[in-house]
Amino acid sequence: MRTWLDQLRTRLDAARQPGPFFFRDDDAGWDDEGLFSLLHIFVEHGVPLDLAVIPKAISAELASRIRKLLEIESGLISIHQHGYAHVNQEVEGRKCEFGPSRSRSKQLSDIKAGNRLLTDQFGAMVAPVFTPPWNRCTSITGECLVQSGFEVLSRDATAPPLNIPGLVELPVSIDWLKRWHGVRLDINEIGNALAVAASGSFPVGVMLHHAAMNEADRERLKELLTLLASHRQAQCRLMTSVISELRMKSSECRSSLSAYHENSIQSVA
Ligand SMILES: [Zn+2]
């Protein structure tokens, strides 16, 4: 019997080396019960999940529940900043909290205020990652993030890289709730998109929104996590682990390249 995961399974079976996957769930602070339903699924499957938390939306009670979970599942669950209040600040054009109409000082002030709110609740458990609401921001946002101590920016894979020194970008490539002309992709289209993403050379990032997911979404997600958790060629990681591994690989690559150059120089000499 054919299933929506067949293409992804075939890609993974054929992969020469394990590929990294990560899951980013946005809008923690909204729909707490939906959030904990999703968290439960990830913990149950032993698959890591990065929560993008809206600083202004998080209640003391929710913070306390998440803190308890982080203490038990620190290797599986991570939290980071999702904008500030998740409010559209643009008068026209696409929705954006950190968009072209915001001055540098306003952006910096919101980023720092959001960071303070999260640090007050979670201390050092907050990862130095920033996901802008609607996956949109400007290069000024990127500069403000570096200035505020952030190391990673996560948007959509279609966003042109900002190329800001000191800021690594780790985009998501799959939007579980993507709509095309107002209609949600069906599950086979998501399966196809996962298979395509898994055949590339970049980490496969899946974006979720617990507040908009229904029971059928959660059932399909369990099927995906069951496959990824058991397949030898899939490595599910927290976003900061994906970045650490990429950094390690690029430094290994650089050191083997410099060893190659040194050998070449010696052999020329
Ligand atoms: Zn959001």
Boltz pocket constraint, residues with backbone or C-beta under 6 A from the ligand:
constraints:
  - pocket:
      binder: B
      contacts: [[A, 26], [A, 27], [A, 82], [A, 86], [A, 132], [A, 133], [A, 134]]
      max_distance: 6.0
